[in-house]
Amino acid sequence: NHVRDDRGQGAPDGVSVFSRSTEKIQVDSVYDPSRECDISLDEAITRQIVHLEDSTYENPLTGDIMSISE
């Protein structure tokens, strides 16, 4: 049994390969296009504009979702 990386390269049996990228960013406010103004991060989370679980921003008018890092 082998673990394969994204290039199809195999790792020896018993070896786990993990890749995780973490980036810390400071968010002072979030633009809410439905209200045409900036709101606090806490309010954006409450209004489900920002999703911390998968680090995404959802435009409440269009439903478009993008990575917070974008």
One Martini backbone bead per residue (centre of mass of N, CA, C, O) as a GRO file, in nm:
protein
   70
    1ASN     BB    1   0.094   0.037   0.025
    2HIS     BB    2   0.048   0.368  -0.109
    3VAL     BB    3   0.146   0.698  -0.117
    4ARG     BB    4   0.040   0.977  -0.309
    5ASP     BB    5   0.120   1.235  -0.478
    6ASP     BB    6   0.050   1.489  -0.712
    7ARG     BB    7   0.275   1.327  -0.911
    8GLY     BB    8   0.261   1.003  -0.840
    9GLN     BB    9   0.439   0.960  -0.605
   10GLY     BB   10   0.572   0.730  -0.399
   11ALA     BB   11   0.550   0.602  -0.077
   12PRO     BB   12   0.643   0.425   0.159
   13ASP     BB   13   0.553   0.211   0.365
   14GLY     BB   14   0.426   0.389   0.650
   15VAL     BB   15   0.410   0.663   0.496
   16SER     BB   16   0.318   0.992   0.553
   17VAL     BB   17   0.163   1.252   0.354
   18PHE     BB   18   0.168   1.602   0.421
   19SER     BB   19  -0.019   1.902   0.318
   20ARG     BB   20   0.004   2.237   0.460
   21SER     BB   21  -0.132   2.561   0.446
   22THR     BB   22  -0.047   2.852   0.633
   23GLU     BB   23  -0.218   3.170   0.688
   24LYS     BB   24  -0.184   3.488   0.828
   25ILE     BB   25  -0.451   3.723   0.861
   26GLN     BB   26  -0.573   4.052   0.865
   27VAL     BB   27  -0.910   4.156   0.955
   28ASP     BB   28  -1.096   4.454   0.967
   29SER     BB   29  -1.289   4.405   0.712
   30VAL     BB   30  -1.603   4.355   0.526
   31TYR     BB   31  -1.758   4.340   0.229
   32ASP     BB   32  -2.109   4.431   0.177
   33PRO     BB   33  -2.302   4.442  -0.106
   34SER     BB   34  -2.597   4.453   0.019
   35ARG     BB   35  -2.500   4.731   0.194
   36GLU     BB   36  -2.254   4.897   0.086
   37CYS     BB   37  -2.039   4.792   0.319
   38ASP     BB   38  -1.856   4.770   0.593
   39ILE     BB   39  -1.780   4.496   0.812
   40SER     BB   40  -1.733   4.297   1.048
   41LEU     BB   41  -1.615   3.990   1.096
   42ASP     BB   42  -1.833   3.891   1.291
   43GLU     BB   43  -2.071   3.970   1.105
   44ALA     BB   44  -1.983   3.800   0.858
   45ILE     BB   45  -2.012   3.532   1.004
   46THR     BB   46  -2.310   3.559   1.091
   47ARG     BB   47  -2.397   3.622   0.773
   48GLN     BB   48  -2.235   3.415   0.592
   49ILE     BB   49  -1.975   3.543   0.431
   50VAL     BB   50  -1.783   3.403   0.630
   51HIS     BB   51  -1.580   3.095   0.618
   52LEU     BB   52  -1.370   2.935   0.835
   53GLU     BB   53  -1.355   2.632   0.759
   54ASP     BB   54  -1.262   2.726   0.432
   55SER     BB   55  -1.169   3.017   0.375
   56THR     BB   56  -1.435   3.196   0.281
   57TYR     BB   57  -1.615   3.402   0.044
   58GLU     BB   58  -1.959   3.522   0.019
   59ASN     BB   59  -2.165   3.648  -0.206
   60PRO     BB   60  -2.492   3.751  -0.133
   61LEU     BB   61  -2.586   3.817  -0.436
   62THR     BB   62  -2.439   3.566  -0.615
   63GLY     BB   63  -2.277   3.318  -0.451
   64ASP     BB   64  -1.997   3.364  -0.472
   65ILE     BB   65  -1.684   3.187  -0.421
   66MET     BB   66  -1.386   3.266  -0.225
   67SER     BB   67  -1.088   3.299  -0.128
   68ILE     BB   68  -0.946   3.490   0.111
   69SER     BB   69  -0.662   3.519  -0.036
   70GLU     BB   70  -0.795   3.677  -0.287
   0.00000   0.00000   0.00000
